[in-house]
Amino acid sequence: MKENAKMKPEKKPGVTKGISPKERTFLFITVPIVLLFFTFNTLPLIQGVIYSFTNFRGYGSYEWVGLRNYIDLFHDARVGNSYLFTFKLAVVTTIIVNVISLVLAVALNSKIRFKNTLRGMYFLPNVLGGLVVGYIFNYFFTYILPGLAKMMGFEGNSMLANSGTAWFCIAVVCAWQSIAMNTIIYISGLQTVPEDVYEAGSLDGAMGWKQFRHLTFSLILPFFTINLVLCMKNFLMVFDQIMSLTKGGPAQSTESISYLIYNNGMSGGQFGFQSANAVVFFVVIVVISVLQMRFLGNKEEQL
């Protein structure tokens, strides 16, 4: 009996069958969040895809129409113009934001006085909501600038009433609000560059622009990739600035894809058609983001 008792494996302390209290706590935290995410994100996405195959108007009954909505998208001139405008705005604004953000980051990362105060001041636009900023600039472009132009003897027309300047005003507002976050990301990247690299570069004659091009930019290229992908994605989905500045005008010349989907889908009786537009737009954004990541990822590997 004593020998059998000795042969029984001893239980290790702390090892129990089933879920531990720590794992149970993580489940209690995770499961409600997953359910909320599925309810308010995944489920509407699935419903939108289903509605894209119908002639649903947002109310009442509907019928299945198959791929007709997707085919009609490629024959709708208004949809085509909204895509052209959105891509033009996204490309121009992405370039403006990244150039200015990188310059600001380099300046704010250098040894200057009141550096922390300046960082707080330039970040202020990012704290404000997109609609609030848009309405402020709406007043500025509609009344302030035309008033100054009249005082100088020029025509005092609103810049938002001209299709040639309205899109540029939207680009300015989008850039003004987005520069802050991009600058922070670039500053984070600049602070990861060790001082030894600059010292070694200065011994080889790399100073000024050469130092930035061959040393600094090469080392912060992953942060440039992040900013470029996020900027392009956010500006392709521009909505608040359109809503508060032009509402797609004048003559639908500044109608972004997101605004067109919202306006015609919610109040224009084209819920099914615009659901198809939203699905196509989602695929376009994913494809562009993947291509950007692959192209810039290859650049990072080459460097």
PASEBA-1860 file (N, C-alpha, C; in nm, 3 decimals):
! residues 303
1> MKENAKMK> 0.083/-0.120/0.000/0.000/0.000/0.000/0.086/0.125/0.000 ~ 0.193/0.118/0.078/0.280/0.236/0.086/0.350/0.260/-0.047 ~ 0.387/0.148/-0.118/0.455/0.163/-0.246/0.361/0.223/-0.351 ~ 0.231/0.179/-0.349/0.133/0.234/-0.443/0.110/0.382/-0.418 ~ 0.110/0.419/-0.291/0.091/0.561/-0.258/0.207/0.644/-0.307 ~ 0.326/0.587/-0.307/0.443/0.662/-0.353/0.442/0.678/-0.504 ~ 0.383/0.581/-0.576/0.384/0.583/-0.722/0.283/0.681/-0.780 ~ 0.186/0.731/-0.701/0.087/0.825/-0.752/0.153/0.959/-0.783
9> PEKKPGVT> 0.126/1.017/-0.901/0.188/1.147/-0.935/0.139/1.256/-0.844 ~ 0.231/1.338/-0.803/0.197/1.449/-0.716/0.140/1.564/-0.799 ~ 0.038/1.629/-0.748/-0.023/1.744/-0.815/0.064/1.867/-0.797 ~ 0.093/1.931/-0.908/0.173/2.053/-0.901/0.088/2.168/-0.852 ~ 0.144/2.250/-0.764/0.066/2.363/-0.713/0.039/2.465/-0.824 ~ -0.083/2.516/-0.826/-0.118/2.620/-0.923/-0.173/2.568/-1.053 ~ -0.171/2.437/-1.074/-0.219/2.379/-1.199/-0.359/2.322/-1.174 ~ -0.462/2.377/-1.236/-0.599/2.332/-1.219/-0.662/2.311/-1.356
17> KGISPKER> -0.760/2.223/-1.360/-0.831/2.199/-1.485/-0.934/2.308/-1.509 ~ -0.966/2.333/-1.639/-1.066/2.434/-1.671/-1.004/2.571/-1.692 ~ -1.089/2.672/-1.686/-1.047/2.810/-1.710/-1.004/2.875/-1.579 ~ -0.889/2.938/-1.583/-0.839/3.006/-1.464/-0.917/3.135/-1.442 ~ -0.915/3.190/-1.321/-0.983/3.318/-1.296/-0.935/3.431/-1.385 ~ -0.804/3.431/-1.416/-0.750/3.535/-1.503/-0.807/3.524/-1.644 ~ -0.811/3.400/-1.698/-0.867/3.380/-1.832/-1.016/3.411/-1.834 ~ -1.087/3.377/-1.725/-1.229/3.406/-1.717/-1.254/3.557/-1.719
25> TFLFITVP> -1.169/3.631/-1.652/-1.181/3.777/-1.653/-1.161/3.834/-1.793 ~ -1.060/3.780/-1.865/-1.036/3.826/-2.001/-1.156/3.796/-2.092 ~ -1.219/3.680/-2.071/-1.336/3.646/-2.150/-1.453/3.740/-2.120 ~ -1.473/3.772/-1.993/-1.580/3.865/-1.956/-1.559/4.002/-2.019 ~ -1.433/4.039/-2.039/-1.402/4.169/-2.100/-1.416/4.162/-2.252 ~ -1.368/4.054/-2.311/-1.359/4.043/-2.457/-1.494/4.014/-2.523 ~ -1.570/3.920/-2.466/-1.694/3.875/-2.530/-1.793/3.990/-2.551 ~ -1.822/4.076/-2.452/-1.915/4.189/-2.477/-1.866/4.283/-2.586
33> IVLLFFTF> -1.733/4.307/-2.590/-1.678/4.396/-2.692/-1.694/4.336/-2.832 ~ -1.670/4.205/-2.842/-1.686/4.137/-2.971/-1.832/4.140/-3.015 ~ -1.923/4.119/-2.922/-2.066/4.124/-2.955/-2.109/4.263/-3.000 ~ -2.060/4.366/-2.930/-2.092/4.504/-2.970/-2.034/4.536/-3.107 ~ -1.910/4.492/-3.132/-1.847/4.517/-3.261/-1.926/4.448/-3.373 ~ -1.967/4.324/-3.348/-2.044/4.251/-3.449/-2.179/4.317/-3.474 ~ -2.243/4.365/-3.365/-2.377/4.423/-3.377/-2.375/4.555/-3.452 ~ -2.278/4.641/-3.422/-2.277/4.776/-3.478/-2.181/4.795/-3.594
41> NTLPLIQG> -2.102/4.693/-3.628/-2.008/4.707/-3.739/-2.025/4.596/-3.842 ~ -2.007/4.472/-3.799/-2.010/4.361/-3.893/-2.150/4.336/-3.947 ~ -2.250/4.336/-3.859/-2.387/4.310/-3.902/-2.439/4.415/-4.001 ~ -2.420/4.546/-3.976/-2.460/4.644/-4.078/-2.387/4.627/-4.209 ~ -2.258/4.586/-4.202/-2.183/4.562/-4.325/-2.245/4.449/-4.406 ~ -2.282/4.341/-4.338/-2.346/4.229/-4.407/-2.482/4.271/-4.465 ~ -2.559/4.348/-4.387/-2.688/4.396/-4.437/-2.671/4.486/-4.558 ~ -2.568/4.571/-4.555/-2.543/4.658/-4.670/-2.511/4.581/-4.795
49> VIYSFTNF> -2.432/4.474/-4.781/-2.400/4.390/-4.896/-2.527/4.324/-4.950 ~ -2.613/4.279/-4.862/-2.739/4.217/-4.904/-2.828/4.318/-4.977 ~ -2.840/4.439/-4.920/-2.924/4.542/-4.982/-2.869/4.586/-5.118 ~ -2.739/4.568/-5.140/-2.680/4.610/-5.267/-2.732/4.528/-5.385 ~ -2.793/4.413/-5.357/-2.850/4.329/-5.463/-3.001/4.348/-5.475 ~ -3.052/4.456/-5.416/-3.196/4.482/-5.419/-3.222/4.624/-5.469 ~ -3.350/4.655/-5.487/-3.390/4.791/-5.524/-3.450/4.863/-5.403 ~ -3.399/4.832/-5.285/-3.448/4.889/-5.160/-3.431/5.041/-5.161
57> RGYGSYEW> -3.536/5.113/-5.122/-3.534/5.259/-5.121/-3.510/5.317/-4.981 ~ -3.490/5.231/-4.883/-3.473/5.277/-4.746/-3.599/5.259/-4.664 ~ -3.705/5.223/-4.730/-3.833/5.200/-4.662/-3.920/5.112/-4.752 ~ -4.019/5.049/-4.694/-4.113/4.969/-4.772/-4.053/4.837/-4.819 ~ -4.119/4.778/-4.914/-4.076/4.648/-4.966/-3.969/4.667/-5.073 ~ -3.905/4.557/-5.109/-3.801/4.562/-5.212/-3.794/4.429/-5.285 ~ -3.726/4.431/-5.399/-3.712/4.311/-5.481/-3.563/4.289/-5.512 ~ -3.530/4.164/-5.537/-3.393/4.131/-5.575/-3.370/4.169/-5.721
65> VGLRNYID> -3.258/4.236/-5.745/-3.225/4.279/-5.881/-3.092/4.224/-5.928 ~ -3.030/4.141/-5.846/-2.903/4.080/-5.884/-2.790/4.182/-5.894 ~ -2.717/4.179/-6.004/-2.600/4.267/-6.023/-2.636/4.398/-6.094 ~ -2.764/4.427/-6.108/-2.804/4.546/-6.184/-2.747/4.675/-6.122 ~ -2.748/4.685/-5.988/-2.695/4.805/-5.923/-2.546/4.823/-5.955 ~ -2.472/4.714/-5.953/-2.328/4.723/-5.980/-2.301/4.760/-6.126 ~ -2.383/4.709/-6.215/-2.367/4.744/-6.357/-2.402/4.891/-6.380 ~ -2.509/4.937/-6.315/-2.551/5.077/-6.332/-2.448/5.175/-6.277
73> LFHDARVG> -2.370/5.132/-6.180/-2.268/5.221/-6.123/-2.171/5.270/-6.230 ~ -2.134/5.180/-6.320/-2.035/5.213/-6.422/-2.095/5.293/-6.537 ~ -2.226/5.316/-6.535/-2.291/5.397/-6.638/-2.347/5.527/-6.582 ~ -2.324/5.551/-6.453/-2.377/5.670/-6.387/-2.269/5.779/-6.388 ~ -2.295/5.888/-6.460/-2.196/5.996/-6.472/-2.172/6.065/-6.338 ~ -2.277/6.075/-6.256/-2.262/6.141/-6.126/-2.168/6.062/-6.035 ~ -2.181/5.931/-6.037/-2.092/5.846/-5.958/-1.948/5.859/-6.008 ~ -1.931/5.858/-6.139/-1.797/5.873/-6.197/-1.732/6.005/-6.160
81> NSYLFTFK> -1.810/6.114/-6.164/-1.755/6.245/-6.127/-1.717/6.250/-5.979 ~ -1.796/6.185/-5.895/-1.765/6.184/-5.752/-1.636/6.108/-5.725 ~ -1.614/6.000/-5.798/-1.488/5.925/-5.782/-1.369/6.009/-5.829 ~ -1.383/6.078/-5.942/-1.274/6.162/-5.991/-1.242/6.274/-5.892 ~ -1.345/6.340/-5.841/-1.322/6.446/-5.744/-1.256/6.393/-5.617 ~ -1.304/6.279/-5.567/-1.251/6.224/-5.442/-1.105/6.184/-5.457 ~ -1.071/6.121/-5.569/-0.931/6.082/-5.589/-0.841/6.204/-5.605 ~ -0.889/6.305/-5.677/-0.809/6.428/-5.692/-0.785/6.493/-5.556
89> LAVVTTII> -0.890/6.505/-5.476/-0.878/6.565/-5.344/-0.785/6.483/-5.256 ~ -0.799/6.350/-5.259/-0.718/6.264/-5.172/-0.570/6.273/-5.207 ~ -0.538/6.270/-5.335/-0.397/6.274/-5.377/-0.334/6.407/-5.341 ~ -0.401/6.517/-5.377/-0.346/6.650/-5.350/-0.329/6.673/-5.200 ~ -0.431/6.640/-5.122/-0.427/6.664/-4.978/-0.324/6.575/-4.911 ~ -0.309/6.452/-4.955/-0.208/6.363/-4.898/-0.069/6.419/-4.918 ~ -0.042/6.472/-5.036/0.090/6.532/-5.063/0.112/6.654/-4.974 ~ 0.013/6.743/-4.967/0.026/6.864/-4.885/0.050/6.829/-4.739
97> VNVISLVL> -0.030/6.737/-4.686/-0.021/6.702/-4.544/0.115/6.642/-4.510 ~ 0.163/6.549/-4.592/0.288/6.481/-4.560/0.409/6.571/-4.575 ~ 0.408/6.659/-4.673/0.520/6.753/-4.689/0.527/6.849/-4.570 ~ 0.414/6.912/-4.537/0.413/7.008/-4.427/0.438/6.938/-4.293 ~ 0.380/6.821/-4.274/0.399/6.748/-4.149/0.545/6.709/-4.128 ~ 0.610/6.667/-4.234/0.750/6.627/-4.222/0.839/6.746/-4.191 ~ 0.811/6.860/-4.255/0.888/6.982/-4.226/0.866/7.025/-4.081 ~ 0.741/7.024/-4.036/0.711/7.061/-3.898/0.776/6.966/-3.799
105> AVALNSKI> 0.774/6.837/-3.829/0.832/6.739/-3.739/0.982/6.759/-3.724 ~ 1.050/6.785/-3.835/1.194/6.810/-3.829/1.224/6.935/-3.748 ~ 1.141/7.040/-3.768/1.163/7.165/-3.693/1.136/7.147/-3.544 ~ 1.027/7.078/-3.510/0.989/7.061/-3.370/1.076/6.958/-3.299 ~ 1.146/6.875/-3.375/1.236/6.777/-3.314/1.375/6.833/-3.289 ~ 1.402/6.949/-3.346/1.533/7.012/-3.327/1.537/7.086/-3.193 ~ 1.653/7.136/-3.160/1.672/7.205/-3.032/1.633/7.352/-3.047 ~ 1.506/7.381/-3.024/1.456/7.517/-3.031/1.384/7.551/-2.900
113> RFKNTLRG> 1.367/7.678/-2.876/1.299/7.721/-2.755/1.147/7.706/-2.770 ~ 1.080/7.687/-2.657/0.934/7.672/-2.652/0.885/7.557/-2.740 ~ 0.965/7.450/-2.748/0.931/7.337/-2.834/0.801/7.270/-2.788 ~ 0.787/7.247/-2.659/0.667/7.181/-2.608/0.542/7.267/-2.627 ~ 0.558/7.400/-2.610/0.445/7.491/-2.630/0.399/7.490/-2.775 ~ 0.495/7.490/-2.867/0.461/7.488/-3.009/0.393/7.357/-3.047 ~ 0.436/7.248/-2.985/0.373/7.119/-3.014/0.227/7.119/-2.970 ~ 0.200/7.180/-2.857/0.061/7.188/-2.810/-0.024/7.278/-2.898
121> MYFLPNVL> 0.034/7.386/-2.950/-0.042/7.480/-3.034/-0.079/7.418/-3.167 ~ 0.015/7.348/-3.231/-0.016/7.295/-3.364/-0.111/7.176/-3.356 ~ -0.121/7.112/-3.239/-0.209/6.996/-3.226/-0.355/7.036/-3.202 ~ -0.381/7.164/-3.174/-0.516/7.211/-3.144/-0.618/7.178/-3.254 ~ -0.587/7.193/-3.384/-0.688/7.161/-3.487/-0.736/7.017/-3.483 ~ -0.650/6.926/-3.438/-0.690/6.786/-3.435/-0.791/6.757/-3.324 ~ -0.794/6.842/-3.222/-0.887/6.823/-3.111/-1.029/6.859/-3.152 ~ -1.041/6.958/-3.240/-1.173/7.006/-3.282/-1.240/6.906/-3.377
129> GGLVVGYI> -1.372/6.902/-3.378/-1.446/6.815/-3.467/-1.443/6.864/-3.610 ~ -1.458/6.771/-3.704/-1.453/6.807/-3.845/-1.563/6.902/-3.886 ~ -1.684/6.884/-3.834/-1.795/6.972/-3.868/-1.772/7.112/-3.811 ~ -1.720/7.120/-3.688/-1.694/7.251/-3.627/-1.591/7.328/-3.708 ~ -1.483/7.260/-3.744/-1.379/7.325/-3.825/-1.435/7.367/-3.960 ~ -1.517/7.281/-4.021/-1.575/7.313/-4.151/-1.664/7.435/-4.149 ~ -1.747/7.447/-4.047/-1.837/7.563/-4.038/-1.759/7.693/-4.012 ~ -1.652/7.683/-3.935/-1.568/7.801/-3.911/-1.505/7.848/-4.042
137> FNYFFTYI> -1.448/7.754/-4.117/-1.385/7.790/-4.244/-1.489/7.830/-4.348 ~ -1.610/7.777/-4.337/-1.717/7.819/-4.427/-1.741/7.969/-4.413 ~ -1.750/8.016/-4.291/-1.767/8.160/-4.266/-1.646/8.238/-4.318 ~ -1.527/8.180/-4.300/-1.404/8.246/-4.342/-1.400/8.262/-4.494 ~ -1.430/8.154/-4.567/-1.424/8.158/-4.714/-1.541/8.235/-4.775 ~ -1.653/8.243/-4.702/-1.773/8.307/-4.757/-1.778/8.457/-4.728 ~ -1.728/8.499/-4.612/-1.743/8.638/-4.571/-1.610/8.710/-4.548 ~ -1.517/8.648/-4.477/-1.392/8.716/-4.441/-1.306/8.743/-4.563
145> LPGLAKMM> -1.272/8.638/-4.637/-1.187/8.656/-4.755/-1.251/8.744/-4.862 ~ -1.380/8.725/-4.897/-1.443/8.815/-4.994/-1.444/8.960/-4.946 ~ -1.464/8.981/-4.815/-1.461/9.117/-4.763/-1.324/9.181/-4.779 ~ -1.219/9.105/-4.753/-1.083/9.157/-4.772/-1.055/9.184/-4.920 ~ -1.109/9.097/-5.007/-1.088/9.116/-5.150/-1.157/9.243/-5.198 ~ -1.276/9.274/-5.146/-1.346/9.397/-5.184/-1.269/9.520/-5.139 ~ -1.210/9.512/-5.020/-1.132/9.626/-4.969/-1.011/9.653/-5.057 ~ -0.959/9.549/-5.123/-0.841/9.564/-5.208/-0.880/9.590/-5.353
153> GFEGNSML> -1.011/9.603/-5.382/-1.055/9.636/-5.516/-1.084/9.519/-5.607 ~ -1.089/9.398/-5.550/-1.119/9.280/-5.632/-1.266/9.240/-5.612 ~ -1.310/9.144/-5.692/-1.446/9.093/-5.676/-1.455/9.010/-5.547 ~ -1.555/9.037/-5.470/-1.567/8.970/-5.341/-1.661/8.853/-5.343 ~ -1.640/8.759/-5.431/-1.726/8.641/-5.438/-1.674/8.532/-5.345 ~ -1.765/8.452/-5.297/-1.727/8.342/-5.209/-1.645/8.238/-5.285 ~ -1.538/8.191/-5.223/-1.454/8.090/-5.286/-1.526/7.956/-5.296 ~ -1.625/7.935/-5.210/-1.699/7.810/-5.213/-1.806/7.808/-5.322
161> ANSGTAWF> -1.834/7.923/-5.381/-1.934/7.931/-5.487/-1.874/7.906/-5.624 ~ -1.744/7.892/-5.631/-1.674/7.868/-5.758/-1.622/7.725/-5.758 ~ -1.661/7.648/-5.859/-1.618/7.508/-5.863/-1.467/7.493/-5.878 ~ -1.403/7.596/-5.934/-1.257/7.590/-5.951/-1.180/7.609/-5.823 ~ -1.237/7.679/-5.726/-1.168/7.705/-5.600/-1.229/7.630/-5.481 ~ -1.351/7.583/-5.496/-1.418/7.517/-5.384/-1.344/7.390/-5.341 ~ -1.299/7.311/-5.436/-1.230/7.186/-5.402/-1.098/7.216/-5.331 ~ -1.032/7.326/-5.371/-0.906/7.362/-5.307/-0.930/7.407/-5.163
169> CIAVVCAW> -1.041/7.476/-5.139/-1.077/7.517/-5.003/-1.098/7.393/-4.915 ~ -1.163/7.292/-4.972/-1.184/7.168/-4.896/-1.050/7.102/-4.866 ~ -0.959/7.102/-4.963/-0.827/7.043/-4.942/-0.752/7.116/-4.830 ~ -0.763/7.250/-4.827/-0.697/7.329/-4.724/-0.750/7.294/-4.586 ~ -0.881/7.283/-4.573/-0.942/7.251/-4.444/-0.903/7.110/-4.399 ~ -0.908/7.014/-4.490/-0.869/6.877/-4.456/-0.723/6.871/-4.412 ~ -0.637/6.940/-4.485/-0.495/6.940/-4.450/-0.471/7.009/-4.317 ~ -0.536/7.122/-4.295/-0.516/7.200/-4.171/-0.548/7.116/-4.049
177> QSIAMNTI> -0.648/7.031/-4.059/-0.688/6.951/-3.944/-0.608/6.822/-3.931 ~ -0.552/6.772/-4.040/-0.484/6.642/-4.038/-0.335/6.652/-4.013 ~ -0.278/6.769/-4.031/-0.133/6.783/-4.020/-0.084/6.746/-3.880 ~ -0.163/6.777/-3.777/-0.118/6.757/-3.639/-0.084/6.611/-3.611 ~ -0.176/6.520/-3.641/-0.153/6.379/-3.610/-0.036/6.323/-3.690 ~ -0.026/6.361/-3.817/0.086/6.314/-3.898/0.219/6.365/-3.844 ~ 0.219/6.487/-3.795/0.342/6.543/-3.739/0.386/6.464/-3.616 ~ 0.291/6.425/-3.533/0.325/6.345/-3.415/0.389/6.213/-3.455
185> IYISGLQT> 0.334/6.148/-3.557/0.390/6.021/-3.603/0.531/6.041/-3.656 ~ 0.553/6.149/-3.730/0.687/6.177/-3.782/0.784/6.210/-3.668 ~ 0.739/6.284/-3.568/0.825/6.314/-3.453/0.864/6.185/-3.381 ~ 0.768/6.094/-3.367/0.798/5.965/-3.305/0.905/5.891/-3.384 ~ 0.895/5.898/-3.518/0.996/5.833/-3.600/1.133/5.899/-3.588 ~ 1.136/6.032/-3.585/1.263/6.103/-3.575/1.333/6.075/-3.442 ~ 1.255/6.054/-3.337/1.315/6.028/-3.207/1.372/5.888/-3.194 ~ 1.340/5.800/-3.290/1.399/5.666/-3.290/1.534/5.662/-3.362
193> VPEDVYEA> 1.569/5.769/-3.430/1.697/5.773/-3.502/1.808/5.803/-3.402 ~ 1.905/5.714/-3.387/2.013/5.738/-3.290/2.107/5.850/-3.335 ~ 2.163/5.919/-3.237/2.255/6.029/-3.267/2.383/5.979/-3.332 ~ 2.420/5.853/-3.305/2.542/5.798/-3.364/2.537/5.797/-3.516 ~ 2.416/5.780/-3.570/2.400/5.778/-3.715/2.436/5.915/-3.775 ~ 2.389/6.021/-3.710/2.420/6.155/-3.759/2.569/6.187/-3.744 ~ 2.628/6.140/-3.634/2.771/6.165/-3.615/2.853/6.093/-3.721 ~ 2.816/5.968/-3.751/2.887/5.894/-3.855/2.865/5.957/-3.992
201> GSLDGAMG> 2.745/6.005/-4.015/2.715/6.069/-4.142/2.790/6.199/-4.161 ~ 2.805/6.276/-4.053/2.878/6.403/-4.063/3.025/6.379/-4.095 ~ 3.080/6.269/-4.047/3.220/6.236/-4.079/3.237/6.203/-4.226 ~ 3.130/6.149/-4.288/3.134/6.118/-4.431/3.088/6.234/-4.518 ~ 3.059/6.348/-4.456/3.021/6.466/-4.532/2.873/6.480/-4.558 ~ 2.790/6.399/-4.489/2.645/6.407/-4.507/2.589/6.512/-4.413 ~ 2.556/6.628/-4.468/2.501/6.738/-4.389/2.382/6.798/-4.463 ~ 2.295/6.863/-4.388/2.181/6.932/-4.448/2.088/6.838/-4.522
209> WKQFRHLT> 2.063/6.872/-4.650/1.969/6.795/-4.731/2.018/6.651/-4.753 ~ 2.149/6.633/-4.773/2.204/6.499/-4.793/2.180/6.412/-4.669 ~ 2.198/6.471/-4.553/2.176/6.397/-4.429/2.030/6.354/-4.416 ~ 1.940/6.446/-4.449/1.798/6.413/-4.439/1.759/6.307/-4.542 ~ 1.807/6.320/-4.663/1.766/6.230/-4.771/1.821/6.089/-4.752 ~ 1.950/6.079/-4.720/2.014/5.948/-4.716/2.011/5.882/-4.578 ~ 1.995/5.959/-4.473/1.995/5.901/-4.338/1.858/5.910/-4.273 ~ 1.811/6.033/-4.252/1.688/6.052/-4.175/1.568/5.988/-4.243
217> FSLILPFF> 1.545/6.022/-4.369/1.426/5.972/-4.437/1.429/5.820/-4.454 ~ 1.547/5.765/-4.476/1.557/5.619/-4.490/1.518/5.548/-4.361 ~ 1.553/5.608/-4.246/1.526/5.544/-4.118/1.382/5.564/-4.072 ~ 1.316/5.668/-4.121/1.177/5.692/-4.080/1.079/5.651/-4.190 ~ 1.127/5.574/-4.287/1.039/5.532/-4.397/0.919/5.451/-4.349 ~ 0.932/5.363/-4.248/0.811/5.295/-4.198/0.704/5.391/-4.147 ~ 0.745/5.501/-4.084/0.648/5.601/-4.037/0.587/5.676/-4.154 ~ 0.665/5.698/-4.259/0.612/5.759/-4.381/0.507/5.669/-4.444
225> TINLVLCM> 0.531/5.538/-4.442/0.434/5.442/-4.496/0.302/5.450/-4.420 ~ 0.311/5.453/-4.287/0.189/5.462/-4.205/0.111/5.588/-4.237 ~ 0.181/5.701/-4.242/0.113/5.827/-4.269/0.050/5.829/-4.407 ~ 0.120/5.776/-4.505/0.069/5.780/-4.642/-0.058/5.695/-4.654 ~ -0.056/5.576/-4.596/-0.172/5.487/-4.605/-0.291/5.548/-4.529 ~ -0.267/5.600/-4.408/-0.376/5.657/-4.329/-0.433/5.782/-4.395 ~ -0.345/5.866/-4.450/-0.392/5.988/-4.516/-0.479/5.955/-4.636 ~ -0.432/5.866/-4.719/-0.506/5.831/-4.840/-0.642/5.773/-4.804
233> KNFLMVFD> -0.643/5.686/-4.705/-0.769/5.623/-4.664/-0.866/5.727/-4.606 ~ -0.817/5.814/-4.519/-0.903/5.914/-4.456/-0.957/6.015/-4.556 ~ -0.874/6.058/-4.649/-0.919/6.159/-4.745/-1.009/6.100/-4.853 ~ -0.994/5.973/-4.882/-1.089/5.909/-4.972/-1.227/5.901/-4.908 ~ -1.231/5.894/-4.775/-1.358/5.884/-4.703/-1.407/6.020/-4.652 ~ -1.357/6.129/-4.709/-1.391/6.262/-4.660/-1.543/6.285/-4.664 ~ -1.594/6.336/-4.554/-1.739/6.360/-4.545/-1.770/6.487/-4.467 ~ -1.715/6.502/-4.347/-1.750/6.616/-4.261/-1.723/6.749/-4.329
241> QIMSLTKG> -1.607/6.759/-4.393/-1.570/6.886/-4.456/-1.663/6.919/-4.574 ~ -1.702/6.816/-4.649/-1.796/6.838/-4.759/-1.931/6.883/-4.705 ~ -1.975/6.818/-4.598/-2.106/6.847/-4.539/-2.112/6.990/-4.488 ~ -2.006/7.038/-4.426/-2.008/7.170/-4.361/-1.967/7.283/-4.455 ~ -1.895/7.252/-4.561/-1.846/7.359/-4.649/-1.934/7.379/-4.773 ~ -1.958/7.274/-4.850/-2.023/7.292/-4.980/-2.148/7.207/-5.001 ~ -2.163/7.100/-4.921/-2.273/7.004/-4.942/-2.275/6.952/-5.086 ~ -2.156/6.934/-5.140/-2.144/6.879/-5.275/-2.147/6.982/-5.386
249> GPAQSTES> -2.178/7.104/-5.357/-2.187/7.208/-5.459/-2.053/7.277/-5.483 ~ -2.051/7.373/-5.573/-2.160/7.413/-5.663/-2.177/7.315/-5.779 ~ -2.302/7.290/-5.812/-2.339/7.202/-5.924/-2.276/7.064/-5.911 ~ -2.275/7.011/-5.789/-2.225/6.875/-5.760/-2.079/6.856/-5.795 ~ -2.003/6.967/-5.801/-1.861/6.957/-5.840/-1.772/6.911/-5.725 ~ -1.819/6.921/-5.601/-1.738/6.878/-5.487/-1.808/6.767/-5.410 ~ -1.876/6.681/-5.481/-1.950/6.573/-5.419/-1.858/6.451/-5.404 ~ -1.818/6.423/-5.282/-1.733/6.307/-5.257/-1.816/6.180/-5.260
257> ISYLIYNN> -1.748/6.067/-5.265/-1.819/5.939/-5.272/-1.899/5.916/-5.144 ~ -1.836/5.944/-5.029/-1.906/5.922/-4.901/-2.029/6.011/-4.891 ~ -2.017/6.136/-4.934/-2.132/6.226/-4.927/-2.242/6.182/-5.025 ~ -2.203/6.135/-5.143/-2.301/6.087/-5.240/-2.376/5.965/-5.186 ~ -2.302/5.874/-5.124/-2.365/5.754/-5.067/-2.463/5.794/-4.957 ~ -2.423/5.887/-4.872/-2.511/5.930/-4.762/-2.632/6.007/-4.815 ~ -2.608/6.103/-4.903/-2.715/6.192/-4.948/-2.820/6.117/-5.030 ~ -2.775/6.044/-5.131/-2.870/5.975/-5.217/-2.923/5.846/-5.155
265> GMSGGQFG> -2.845/5.787/-5.068/-2.890/5.663/-5.006/-2.993/5.686/-4.898 ~ -2.971/5.791/-4.815/-3.061/5.817/-4.703/-3.185/5.898/-4.742 ~ -3.167/5.998/-4.827/-3.280/6.085/-4.859/-3.319/6.084/-5.007 ~ -3.241/6.013/-5.089/-3.270/6.014/-5.233/-3.339/5.890/-5.283 ~ -3.375/5.797/-5.193/-3.445/5.678/-5.235/-3.361/5.579/-5.313 ~ -3.226/5.585/-5.296/-3.137/5.494/-5.368/-3.058/5.407/-5.270 ~ -3.122/5.359/-5.168/-3.050/5.285/-5.064/-2.979/5.163/-5.122 ~ -3.048/5.085/-5.201/-2.987/4.967/-5.260/-2.875/5.002/-5.356
273> FQSANAVV> -2.899/5.101/-5.441/-2.797/5.143/-5.538/-2.673/5.197/-5.469 ~ -2.691/5.281/-5.368/-2.578/5.338/-5.297/-2.511/5.235/-5.206 ~ -2.583/5.132/-5.165/-2.520/5.022/-5.093/-2.420/4.951/-5.183 ~ -2.457/4.933/-5.308/-2.363/4.876/-5.405/-2.244/4.968/-5.425 ~ -2.269/5.097/-5.430/-2.161/5.195/-5.441/-2.068/5.185/-5.320 ~ -2.125/5.167/-5.202/-2.043/5.157/-5.080/-1.958/5.031/-5.081 ~ -2.013/4.920/-5.131/-1.937/4.796/-5.139/-1.819/4.812/-5.235 ~ -1.844/4.871/-5.351/-1.736/4.894/-5.448/-1.632/4.988/-5.389
281> FFVVIVVI> -1.678/5.091/-5.321/-1.586/5.188/-5.261/-1.499/5.122/-5.154 ~ -1.558/5.033/-5.075/-1.483/4.959/-4.974/-1.373/4.876/-5.038 ~ -1.406/4.808/-5.147/-1.306/4.726/-5.216/-1.195/4.814/-5.273 ~ -1.231/4.930/-5.328/-1.132/5.021/-5.384/-1.034/5.068/-5.276 ~ -1.085/5.105/-5.160/-0.998/5.152/-5.052/-0.905/5.041/-5.005 ~ -0.957/4.919/-4.993/-0.873/4.806/-4.950/-0.763/4.781/-5.052 ~ -0.797/4.781/-5.180/-0.698/4.756/-5.285/-0.590/4.863/-5.284 ~ -0.630/4.990/-5.274/-0.531/5.098/-5.272/-0.440/5.087/-5.150
289> SVLQMRFL> -0.495/5.056/-5.035/-0.415/5.043/-4.913/-0.315/4.928/-4.924 ~ -0.360/4.816/-4.979/-0.271/4.700/-4.996/-0.159/4.732/-5.093 ~ -0.191/4.798/-5.204/-0.088/4.835/-5.301/0.012/4.932/-5.241 ~ -0.035/5.027/-5.163/0.056/5.121/-5.097/0.149/5.047/-5.001 ~ 0.092/4.957/-4.921/0.173/4.883/-4.824/0.278/4.797/-4.894 ~ 0.240/4.733/-5.002/0.336/4.647/-5.073/0.446/4.729/-5.139 ~ 0.408/4.837/-5.205/0.507/4.919/-5.275/0.605/4.981/-5.176 ~ 0.553/5.044/-5.071/0.640/5.108/-4.973/0.715/5.004/-4.889
297> GNKEEQL> 0.654/4.886/-4.868/0.724/4.780/-4.798/0.845/4.732/-4.876 ~ 0.833/4.723/-5.009/0.947/4.686/-5.091/1.056/4.791/-5.086 ~ 1.016/4.918/-5.081/1.114/5.026/-5.067/1.191/5.016/-4.936 ~ 1.119/4.981/-4.829/1.184/4.966/-4.698/1.285/4.854/-4.700 ~ 1.251/4.743/-4.768/1.345/4.630/-4.775/1.468/4.665/-4.858 ~ 1.450/4.745/-4.963/1.564/4.785/-5.046/1.659/4.876/-4.970 ~ 1.603/4.955/-4.878/1.689/5.044/-4.800/1.749/4.972/-4.679
END
